[in-house]
Amino acid sequence: MTLEDRKRPSILIVDDVPSNIELLGEVLLSQYDVRVVTSGLEALEIVGSNKPPDLVLLDIMMPNMDGYEVCRQIKKLDKCKAIPVIFITAAAETEDETKGFALGAVDYITKPFCLSVVKERVRTHLELKRHRDHLEEIVAARTLEIRNAYESLQTLNQELKDSLIQLRHAQEHLIQSEKMAALGGLVAGVAHEISTPVGIGFTAASFLALKTKQYSELKRSNGLTSEDIEKYMQIANEAAEIIHTNLSRAGELITSFKQVGTDQANEESRRFNFKQYLQTILFSLQPKLKPGKHKINIDCPESIVISSYPGVFSQIITNLVVNSVTHGFEGISAGEIDLRVSLENGQLKLCYQDNGKGMKAEHLSKIFDPFFTTKRNDGGTGLGMHITYNLVTQVLKGRIQCERGADKGFACTITVPILLPGL
């Protein structure tokens, strides 16, 4: 958009020489609204009015109040100090020009002047002022966006608090119904998940607020360039996108309780022989196996020793075995479970497989979803495999994959480090 496409800018000519006024008027009247005064006091009155000029062409050598003092007074007024002042004078000494710029002038033209040069410099400084005014509008809009973002964060924080209250209630119910300490970190897990996008959104908003303040200070000191404007716009757009993306992510997490945390192992970690501990776990599970005469086969080297959380492994193995007995061996006697353990590249690999009925493909894809069960009418809660998944991935920092067995039944492969970080 050109200057001609917008409202005509206004220029104030301050000069006590009629010939200068006439020359400047001839070249500027076709494009601008021009007002003329012959004294500094008149100039200050117009500049301080409700309709100040967009630019001032100011002579220096005038009676009563010279141009230097007029410029000084203009720059003292908060609402006027952004108006560009161009000195146009016969004072051609270097110290005169230096003084003019020191007082806040944007340009200095010496007499006799070239009308085409004056016209071009006036156009340039008006265009720069237009950019500064546009930046001020951008700053105001971005400030409003920041304020809205902070309000959204406050709302989100309240929703988080409400969600945490609900999760605490869920925690109490689940621990009571499942008797599993692994669910003790339900609230902490969800809070951790949500805190990341909230933290990123808050950081982006704070950064945008800082940059807005910095560029506003540049604008007030007339040190803002077109490059600064483009850079600020890029920063503002990127920050707005980050805030929007992360607030949306946090909102999704709040509305869903599927992404829950798990107990980060209440017991102390220790170094233990894996086969011996596995045999201890399976011995404690014999009452679950005897009614159906089910059998568990172990293939594990005697030499495997790991540093980890033995209680977590107990919970995982118990969940898997109970799952096989309850679901896989329903209506089946003398079912078998194979447990094969090996070391691969510093990782403990545990392969679990039963020869039960197996699972339908559509059920297998949901096996780790919380509250998914095919035995709800028989008292199933659908939390066993969900907790197992969280224990493997979050506490033991490993991986778990479930599938249908090679012939039939259910198969599961768990891979975890033999030495957890920090142990």
SVG drawing of the C-alpha trace seen along z (x, -y; Angstrom):
<svg xmlns="http://www.w3.org/2000/svg" viewBox="-22 -37 54 118">
<polyline fill="none" stroke="black" stroke-width="0.4" points="0.0,0.0 1.4,-3.4 1.1,-6.7 -1.5,-7.8 -3.8,-4.9 -4.1,-6.0 -5.2,-9.2 -2.9,-12.1 -0.2,-12.6 0.2,-16.1 3.3,-18.1 4.1,-21.2 6.5,-23.7 8.1,-26.0 10.1,-28.8 10.0,-32.6 11.2,-33.1 8.3,-33.4 10.4,-32.2 11.3,-29.0 7.7,-28.4 6.6,-29.0 9.2,-26.6 8.4,-23.8 4.7,-24.3 4.9,-23.9 6.6,-20.5 4.7,-19.1 1.1,-20.3 0.3,-17.8 0.8,-14.8 0.4,-16.1 -1.7,-18.3 0.6,-21.2 0.4,-23.6 2.7,-26.6 3.8,-28.6 6.5,-31.2 7.4,-30.9 8.4,-28.2 5.6,-28.9 3.0,-28.4 4.7,-25.2 4.5,-23.8 0.9,-24.7 0.0,-22.7 2.2,-19.8 0.6,-19.6 -3.0,-19.8 -5.4,-17.0 -4.3,-16.9 -0.5,-16.9 1.4,-16.6 3.0,-13.4 6.3,-15.2 7.9,-18.6 10.1,-20.6 11.9,-22.9 14.2,-25.9 16.8,-26.6 17.4,-30.4 14.1,-32.0 13.4,-34.9 12.4,-34.4 12.8,-30.6 15.2,-28.8 14.6,-25.5 16.9,-23.6 14.7,-24.7 11.5,-23.8 12.9,-20.3 13.9,-19.9 10.4,-20.9 8.7,-18.5 10.8,-15.5 9.8,-16.3 6.2,-15.5 5.4,-11.8 2.6,-11.9 4.8,-13.9 8.3,-12.7 7.8,-10.0 7.0,-12.7 9.9,-12.9 11.7,-16.3 13.7,-17.3 15.9,-20.4 16.1,-22.5 18.4,-25.3 21.3,-27.5 23.4,-26.4 25.8,-24.1 28.5,-23.6 29.2,-20.1 28.6,-21.0 25.2,-22.4 24.2,-19.2 25.6,-17.1 23.5,-19.2 20.4,-18.7 20.7,-14.9 21.5,-14.9 18.2,-16.6 16.3,-13.9 16.0,-15.0 15.8,-12.3 17.4,-14.3 19.3,-17.5 19.0,-19.4 21.1,-22.5 20.0,-25.5 20.0,-26.1 18.2,-22.8 17.2,-20.7 13.4,-20.3 13.6,-16.7 15.9,-15.7 13.6,-17.3 10.6,-15.6 12.3,-12.2 13.5,-12.5 10.1,-13.6 8.6,-10.5 11.2,-8.2 10.7,-9.4 6.9,-9.4 7.2,-5.8 9.4,-4.9 6.9,-6.6 4.1,-4.5 6.1,-1.4 6.6,-2.4 2.9,-3.2 2.1,0.2 4.5,1.9 2.7,0.1 -0.5,1.7 1.2,5.1 2.6,4.6 -0.9,3.8 -2.4,6.8 0.4,9.1 0.0,7.7 -3.6,8.6 -2.7,12.1 -0.2,12.5 -2.9,11.4 -5.3,13.9 -2.6,16.6 -1.9,15.9 -5.7,16.1 -5.8,19.4 -2.9,20.7 -4.7,19.6 -7.8,21.5 -5.7,24.5 -4.0,24.5 -7.4,24.5 -8.5,27.4 -5.3,29.2 -6.0,28.7 -9.5,30.0 -8.1,33.0 -5.6,33.7 -8.4,33.8 -10.3,36.3 -7.1,38.3 -6.5,38.5 -9.9,39.9 -9.3,42.4 -6.0,43.3 -7.6,44.1 -10.3,46.2 -7.8,48.1 -5.3,48.8 -8.2,50.0 -9.7,52.2 -6.5,53.5 -4.3,53.4 -1.4,52.2 1.1,49.7 2.1,49.2 -0.8,46.9 0.5,44.6 2.0,42.3 -1.2,41.8 -1.4,38.1 2.3,37.5 2.4,39.1 -0.4,37.1 0.9,33.9 4.3,34.5 2.7,35.1 0.7,31.9 3.5,29.8 5.6,30.1 3.3,28.3 2.1,25.9 5.8,25.0 6.6,24.6 3.6,22.4 4.4,20.3 8.1,19.9 7.0,18.8 4.6,16.3 7.2,14.9 9.7,14.7 7.2,12.9 6.5,10.4 10.2,9.7 10.7,9.2 7.7,6.9 9.1,4.8 12.5,4.6 11.0,3.6 8.7,1.1 11.7,-0.6 13.3,-0.7 10.2,-2.4 10.1,-5.0 13.7,-5.9 13.2,-6.1 15.8,-3.3 13.4,-0.9 14.3,0.1 12.3,2.0 14.5,5.1 13.6,4.9 9.9,4.9 10.2,8.0 12.2,9.7 9.7,8.9 6.8,10.2 8.7,13.5 9.3,13.9 5.7,13.0 4.2,15.5 6.5,18.3 5.7,17.7 2.0,17.6 2.2,20.9 4.2,22.5 1.6,21.2 -1.3,22.5 0.2,25.9 1.2,26.6 -2.1,25.3 -3.9,27.6 -1.7,30.5 -2.3,29.8 -6.0,29.6 -6.0,33.0 -4.1,34.5 -6.5,32.9 -9.6,34.3 -8.2,37.9 -7.2,39.9 -5.6,42.6 -2.1,41.2 -1.6,41.9 1.6,42.3 2.6,45.3 4.3,45.9 8.0,45.1 8.9,48.2 8.2,47.6 10.8,50.2 14.5,49.8 16.3,51.1 19.0,53.8 21.2,56.2 19.7,59.7 20.0,63.0 17.2,63.0 16.5,66.8 16.4,67.2 14.0,64.3 11.9,65.6 11.6,68.9 10.5,67.2 7.8,65.3 6.5,68.4 6.5,70.3 4.2,67.6 1.8,68.1 1.3,71.8 -2.1,71.4 -3.2,69.7 -1.9,72.6 -2.9,75.7 -6.7,75.7 -6.2,76.1 -3.0,78.1 -1.2,75.5 2.6,75.6 5.3,73.0 8.5,73.8 11.6,71.7 14.6,71.3 16.9,68.9 20.7,68.9 21.9,69.2 24.4,66.4 22.1,63.5 22.4,60.8 20.8,57.4 20.4,54.1 16.8,53.1 13.5,53.2 12.6,56.8 9.1,55.8 8.3,54.4 9.3,57.7 7.1,59.5 4.1,57.3 4.8,57.8 5.1,61.6 2.1,61.8 -0.1,59.8 1.0,61.9 0.4,65.2 -3.0,64.1 -4.0,62.9 -3.2,66.3 -5.0,68.2 -8.1,66.0 -8.4,65.5 -6.1,67.8 -6.8,71.0 -10.5,70.5 -12.1,73.9 -8.6,75.5 -6.8,77.8 -3.1,78.4 -2.2,75.3 1.5,74.4 3.5,71.2 7.0,70.9 9.4,68.3 12.6,67.8 15.2,65.3 18.4,64.2 20.9,61.3 21.2,59.4 23.5,56.3 23.3,55.4 19.5,55.9 17.5,58.5 15.0,60.2 12.1,62.0 9.9,64.0 6.5,65.1 4.2,67.5 1.2,69.6 -0.7,72.2 -4.1,70.9 -7.0,69.6 -5.1,66.5 -6.7,63.2 -8.7,61.8 -6.7,59.3 -9.1,56.4 -8.6,57.2 -4.8,57.5 -4.5,54.0 -6.3,52.7 -4.5,54.8 -2.6,51.9 -5.6,49.5 -6.8,48.7 -10.1,50.3 -10.2,52.6 -11.4,56.1 -13.4,58.9 -14.3,60.0 -16.1,56.9 -19.2,58.8 -16.9,61.2 -15.3,58.4 -12.4,57.6 -11.2,54.0 -9.0,54.0 -6.0,52.4 -3.6,55.4 -1.9,55.1 -2.1,51.3 -0.2,51.3 2.2,53.8 2.9,51.6 3.6,48.6 5.8,50.6 8.0,51.8 8.2,48.6 8.3,46.0 9.9,47.7 12.2,50.2 12.8,48.0 12.2,50.9 9.9,52.1 7.0,54.6 5.3,56.2 2.4,58.6 1.2,60.9 -0.5,64.1 1.6,67.2 3.2,69.1 0.6,71.9 -1.9,70.5 -2.1,68.7 -0.6,65.4 3.0,64.3 4.8,61.3 8.4,60.0 9.8,57.7 13.2,56.0 14.7,53.9 18.2,52.7 20.1,54.9 21.4,51.7 19.0,48.8 20.4,45.3 21.2,43.9 21.3,47.2"/>
</svg>
